[in-house]
């Protein structure tokens, strides 16, 4: 057999790569269901593995740790959250804040994912946490997007510093409300409290703008 005949055809490995990507996507969807119904801490990798017909070790083969699998689930959540938006990315200006309130309303129906996100972001402040870089980058990007939207809503009267402070406040109130809601759902209306909080931040940061009812 000559060398040319023995060599694999270009792209011969592609089916295996596609199969691997498909299996990873299947695992992430199963993890989203597991964390969504049982919570992040209670939902186990064994629960995830059972849904896709593999072993606990098989899940770890693809993702390494439970924390990394959660990161993938959260990324999927972000992608799904903008799937129906033009360009499949969060909008700018006042539409971004409508989107954030709608996201809070959707989060009220997926407690397990919110729980996992809250645990992950809290634990990520510890040294060498596997999700620290992802969480840091996510906050950096979100602060930038929200600050840009604040400047668009408020116009030239809003300084860059004020816009950044407002963006940090919006993120803090959303994450803080989620903690309160997780601890006592009956005491906190997640979507409405988010709406009220964001509208208050915008009115303080953009005093000359007409802030509509969000959501």
N, C-alpha and C positions, 0 to 999 in steps of 0.2 A: 504494500500500500504506500503510495507516495505521500509526501508531507502535505501537499495541498488537499488531498482527499481526507487525510487524517485530521486536519485542522477544523475546529468548529466553525460553522457558518456565522457570518456577522449577525449579531442580534440573537444568537442561539440561547443566550442566558436570559433574554427578556421575559419569556413566559414565567420563569421562576421568580424573577423580580416582581412581575405584575402580581403573581400569586401571593408573594410575601406582603406586598402593599395591601392587597385585598384582605388578607388575614388580619393585618394590623388594624385596618379600618373596622373589621368585624369585631375585634376585641375592644376597640374604643367604644363602639356603639353598645356592646354588652356591658362595659364598665359604666357608661352613662346610665343605663337602665338600673344597674345594681346600686350605684351610689345614689341615684335618684329615688329609689324605693327603700333602701336599707340605710342610707347614710354612708359617709366615707369611712368612718371607723368600723362600723358594723359590717358593711359589705366587704366581703373577702375576695381575694384573688381566686380562691377556689370557686366562689359563686360565679365569677366572670368566666373562668375556664370551662365550667360545666355548660354554660350557654353556647359556647362555640366548639365544644367537643374536643378540648385539649386538656392538658394537665396544668396544674399550678406552675410547674417548671416551664411549661410552654409559654405561658404569659410572660414570665420573667425573661425568657429568651428574647422576646420581642421588645420589652420595655425596661428591663433591668430592675426597677423598683415600683412599688405601688404609687409612690409620690410622682414618678415620671409618667405613669399611666394617667394619674389625675390631671397632670399638666396637659396631656393630650386631650382629655375629656373637656377641660376648660377651653382649650383652643377650638375644639369642635363646637362648643357652646357659643363662642364668639363668632365663629363662621356662620352658624345657623341664625344667630341674632341679626345678621346683616344680609342674609340670603335673599330677602325680598326687597332689598334696597337697590337703587340704581348704582351700578358699579360694584356692588357687594362690599361696600365699606361705609363706615358711619358718616352721616351727612355733616355739613357745616352749619354755622349760624344757629338760629333758633330751632331748626329742625333737629339738631343734635340733642337738645334738651328735651324735646318731645320724645325722641328715641330713648333717652335714658329713663324717662318715666315709664314708657312702654316696656323697657327691659325689666324694671323693678316689678311691674305687674306680671310679667312672664316668670320672673324668679319666684314669685309667691306660689307658683305651681310646681316648682322643682326644688323642694327643700334639700334633698340630698346633695345636689350639685352646689347649692349655696353653702351648705354646711362644709363640703369639701373645700370649696374656694376659701372660706373663712379660716378653716384650719390651716390650709396651705400657706396663706398669706401671713398668718400669725407666726407659724413655725419658721417661715423663711427668714425672719430676722436673726435667727441663730446662725452661728458661724458654720460655714461649709455645708449649709443645707442644699440639697440637690436642686431645689426649685428657686433658689435665691436670685439667680441671674434672670430667669424668666419673669419672676414677679417684679423685679426692679425695672426691667425693660418695659414691661406692661404699664407700670405706673408712669414711667417717663413718657411713653407714647401717648397715654391717655391724658396726662397733664397738658401736653402740647396741643392735642386736639381740642380739649375743652377750653384752654386759654385762647386759642385762635377763634373759637366760636364766641367766647365772651367779647373779644375785641370786635368781632363782626356785629354782634348785637348792640354793643355800646357805642360803637363808632369812635371817632378820634378823641373823645373825652376820656376814654379808658386807656390808662398807661399799660405798658407791658407788665410792670410789677403788679399792678392791681389785677390784671387778667390772670397772671400766674397764681396769685393768692386766692382768687375766686375759684380757679380750677382745683386747687388743693382742697378748698372747702367743699366743693361739690363731691369730689371723690371721697373725702372723709365722712361726709354725712351719709352717702350711700352705703359705704362699708359699715359705718357705725350703726345705722338703722338695721342692717342685715343681722348684726350681732344681737341687737335687742329683740328683733323678730324671732330669731332662732331660739332665744331663751323664753319668750312669751309671745306666741303668735296672737293671742287674744288681746294683748295690750297694744300691739303695733299694727296698723294698717300700712303695710310696706309700700304699696304704690302711692297712696295718698300722702303719707308722711314724706316720701321722696319728692313728690310734686311740690308740696308746701315748702320744703327745705330749699329745693333748687330755685323756685320762684323768689324766695327771700334773698338768696345769694345774688341772683341776677339783679334784683331791684337795688340792692346795696352797691353792687359793682357798676351798674349801668343806670344811674339815677335819671338820666334824660330819655331812656328808652321806654317804650310801651311794652311791658312784659305780658304776654297772653296767658291764658289758662293752659297749662301744659298737659300733654298726654294724648 
